[in-house]
Amino acid sequence: MNLKRTFGTILTVLGIIGLIYTGFGIINHDDRTTSLFVIGIIALLFFFTGISLVRNTKDEA
């Protein structure tokens, strides 16, 4: 089991969860716009970092 690929999957899932949370906050017109903005940026960072880790890690058995 490749550790980088597993970590990339975890980061991707955390990014998706953060983006969904941010989306619900925006739709519900939550008053904490600064917090939602920060969470959305961090979620995007996690998501794209995880995707790049999964894509660029070679499977060597």
Phi and psi restraints in degrees (value plus and minus 20) as a CYANA .aco file:
   2 ASN   PHI    -107.2   -67.2
   2 ASN   PSI     104.2   144.2
   3 LEU   PHI     -88.4   -48.4
   3 LEU   PSI     -59.9   -19.9
   4 LYS   PHI     -84.3   -44.3
   4 LYS   PSI     -62.0   -22.0
   5 ARG   PHI     -86.3   -46.3
   5 ARG   PSI     -58.9   -18.9
   6 THR   PHI     -85.1   -45.1
   6 THR   PSI     -64.3   -24.3
   7 PHE   PHI     -83.7   -43.7
   7 PHE   PSI     -58.2   -18.2
   8 GLY   PHI     -82.9   -42.9
   8 GLY   PSI     -59.4   -19.4
   9 THR   PHI     -85.3   -45.3
   9 THR   PSI     -61.7   -21.7
  10 ILE   PHI     -84.0   -44.0
  10 ILE   PSI     -63.9   -23.9
  11 LEU   PHI     -83.1   -43.1
  11 LEU   PSI     -59.3   -19.3
  12 THR   PHI     -84.2   -44.2
  12 THR   PSI     -64.1   -24.1
  13 VAL   PHI     -84.9   -44.9
  13 VAL   PSI     -62.5   -22.5
  14 LEU   PHI     -82.3   -42.3
  14 LEU   PSI     -58.2   -18.2
  15 GLY   PHI     -84.1   -44.1
  15 GLY   PSI     -61.8   -21.8
  16 ILE   PHI     -83.6   -43.6
  16 ILE   PSI     -63.4   -23.4
  17 ILE   PHI     -82.3   -42.3
  17 ILE   PSI     -63.2   -23.2
  18 GLY   PHI     -84.4   -44.4
  18 GLY   PSI     -58.5   -18.5
  19 LEU   PHI     -88.4   -48.4
  19 LEU   PSI     -58.2   -18.2
  20 ILE   PHI     -85.3   -45.3
  20 ILE   PSI     -63.3   -23.3
  21 TYR   PHI     -80.6   -40.6
  21 TYR   PSI     -63.1   -23.1
  22 THR   PHI     -84.8   -44.8
  22 THR   PSI     -61.5   -21.5
  23 GLY   PHI     -81.1   -41.1
  23 GLY   PSI     -64.1   -24.1
  24 PHE   PHI     -83.5   -43.5
  24 PHE   PSI     -58.8   -18.8
  25 GLY   PHI     -84.6   -44.6
  25 GLY   PSI     -59.4   -19.4
  26 ILE   PHI     -89.3   -49.3
  26 ILE   PSI     -62.0   -22.0
  27 ILE   PHI     -84.5   -44.5
  27 ILE   PSI     -57.9   -17.9
  28 ASN   PHI    -103.5   -63.5
  28 ASN   PSI     -15.7    24.3
  29 HIS   PHI      33.5    73.5
  29 HIS   PSI      32.4    72.4
  30 ASP   PHI     -86.3   -46.3
  30 ASP   PSI     124.8   164.8
  31 ASP   PHI     -95.9   -55.9
  31 ASP   PSI     -36.4     3.6
  32 ARG   PHI    -108.6   -68.6
  32 ARG   PSI      44.3    84.3
  33 THR   PHI     -87.3   -47.3
  33 THR   PSI     -55.7   -15.7
  34 THR   PHI     -85.6   -45.6
  34 THR   PSI     -62.6   -22.6
  35 SER   PHI     -84.2   -44.2
  35 SER   PSI     -61.9   -21.9
  36 LEU   PHI     -84.3   -44.3
  36 LEU   PSI     -58.1   -18.1
  37 PHE   PHI     -82.7   -42.7
  37 PHE   PSI     -65.4   -25.4
  38 VAL   PHI     -85.8   -45.8
  38 VAL   PSI     -63.8   -23.8
  39 ILE   PHI     -82.9   -42.9
  39 ILE   PSI     -59.8   -19.8
  40 GLY   PHI     -84.3   -44.3
  40 GLY   PSI     -61.3   -21.3
  41 ILE   PHI     -85.1   -45.1
  41 ILE   PSI     -65.0   -25.0
  42 ILE   PHI     -84.8   -44.8
  42 ILE   PSI     -58.7   -18.7
  43 ALA   PHI     -84.1   -44.1
  43 ALA   PSI     -62.0   -22.0
  44 LEU   PHI     -83.2   -43.2
  44 LEU   PSI     -60.6   -20.6
  45 LEU   PHI     -81.3   -41.3
  45 LEU   PSI     -67.9   -27.9
  46 PHE   PHI     -80.7   -40.7
  46 PHE   PSI     -65.0   -25.0
  47 PHE   PHI     -81.3   -41.3
  47 PHE   PSI     -72.0   -32.0
  48 PHE   PHI     -91.2   -51.2
  48 PHE   PSI     -51.4   -11.4
  49 THR   PHI     -87.2   -47.2
  49 THR   PSI     -63.1   -23.1
  50 GLY   PHI     -83.6   -43.6
  50 GLY   PSI     -62.9   -22.9
  51 ILE   PHI     -82.4   -42.4
  51 ILE   PSI     -62.6   -22.6
  52 SER   PHI     -88.5   -48.5
  52 SER   PSI     -54.7   -14.7
  53 LEU   PHI     -84.3   -44.3
  53 LEU   PSI     -62.3   -22.3
  54 VAL   PHI     -87.6   -47.6
  54 VAL   PSI     -60.8   -20.8
  55 ARG   PHI     -91.3   -51.3
  55 ARG   PSI     -59.0   -19.0
  56 ASN   PHI    -112.0   -72.0
  56 ASN   PSI     -25.1    14.9
  57 THR   PHI    -109.3   -69.3
  57 THR   PSI     104.2   144.2
  58 LYS   PHI    -107.3   -67.3
  58 LYS   PSI     122.4   162.4
  59 ASP   PHI    -104.1   -64.1
  59 ASP   PSI      97.1   137.1
  60 GLU   PHI    -142.4  -102.4
  60 GLU   PSI      93.4   133.4
